[in-house]
Amino acid sequence: MKLRATNDIDLGIDTDTVRFFAEKARAISSGVSSDYEDGAEHEVEFGDEGGDSHRHDGLAEEESDDMTESELRSLIADLNVDEAAALVALVWIGRGDYSGSEWEDALAAARSRANKRTADYLLGMPMLGDWLEEGLEAVGA
């Protein structure tokens, strides 16, 4: 379903989908589990035996992060060409390459640079989630 922004821009991608991608991207970039409290998870305490008493299972956490990243990669790969271009255009607007009023220009540029590495390109951006949200806001969605 295509949604229109409040200023009548056809985004070519559902805003809920974009927000879901933003949420997943933040989870990937944060790398912090939900039970993280005041940095305590990363503190290592040494007991009387001089050993590491830290009970962190790093492998389990890494697997869940990898699962999130592979899930997002798969979702991005499943987008059609127009949806992928819209996602890239929203990121560019969100990071300030274009203004919200330059939606058509950003979309045209994203379409002209379309390739099969969209997921790699987007997931290489440490602020992907923020830029997607800011892009939506800038276009009035």
N, C-alpha and C positions, 0 to 999 in steps of 0.2 A: 504494500500500500504506500502510495506517495503522499506525503504530507506537505502542506504549504506553510511557510513561515508567515508570521503576522503581516509582513509587508508584501505578501503575495508572491514570494519566491518559491518556485518548485524545486525542492531540495533533491528530489530523486532518490531519497532514502528516508526511511521512517526515523523520526526523531527518537523514539524509544530504543531503536536498534543502536543509534549513535550513542545514546546515554549508557546502554548496556556495554558497548565496546569501551567507552570511557572508564566505566567501573572496572572492567576486566584489566584494562591497561594500567590503572592505578594499582591494582592488586599485584600485577607483575612487577611494576617498578618499585613498589614499596618493599617487597621481600620480607615483610614483617608479619608474623602470625597474629591472629586476633587475640591471643592471650598475652601479648606484649604489654608490660606495665612499667613505665618510668625507666626504661632501659635495663631493667633487672634481668631480662632474658639473656642479654649479651655479657653480663658480668660473670666472671669465672672466680670461684672461691676455692681456695686450697685448704683442705682439712689438715689434721694433725699428721696424716700419713704423707703429706706433700703431693697427693694426687689431685686430679681435677674432680671436684665434686659437682661439677656442672652436669645436669641431667638432660641436656638438649639432644634431641634426636635429629641431627642435621639432615640426614638422608631422607627421612619422612617429609620434612618441610620442603626440601628441594624437589622431591617428587611432586608435591602438590603445586608448587610454583610452575614446574615444567608442564604439569597437566593444564594449568590455566593458560600458559603461553601457547601450548600446542592447540588448545581449544580455540583461542582467539585467532591463531594463524589459520586454522581450518575455517572458521567463520568468515574471515576476511577473504580467503580463497574462494569461498562459495558465493561471494557477491558477484553480481553481473558487472559489466564494464561501467555502466552509468553510476551504479551505487558505489563502486570503488573510487571512481573519479570524484563523486560528491564527498566521500569520506576524506580524500586527500585535500580537496578544496577547503573543506571545513577546518582541517588542521592548519593549512596555510593562512586562513583568515584568523584562526585562533592565535597563531604565533605572531601575527602582525605583518605577514608578507603582503596581504591584501586587506582592504577594509570590508566590512559587511556589505557596503553598497557596490563593491566590485565582484559580487558573487559570480556573475556570468563570465568575467575575465578569469577568475580563479578556476572555475569549472572547465573552461575551454583549455586553460593551460594544463590542468590535471588530465584531461582527456588526451591531449597531444603527447603527454609523457607516459601514458598508460603502458604497463608491461606486466609480466607475470610475477614480479618481485614486490608487489604492493605491500604484502604482509611484512617482508623483511624491512622495507623502507619505513613503514609506520612503526613497527616494533623496535626499530633502532632509535626512536625518539623518546628520551627519558621523560618528557612532559606530555606525552601523547594524550592521556586522559584529560588533563587540564586544557590543552589546546582544542580538543574536540568540544568540550563544554563551552569554552570561550568563543569558538567559532559559531556554535548554535546561538549563543547569546547575541553575537554581533549581527547575525542575519535575522534576528527576531524570532527564532524558533523556541 
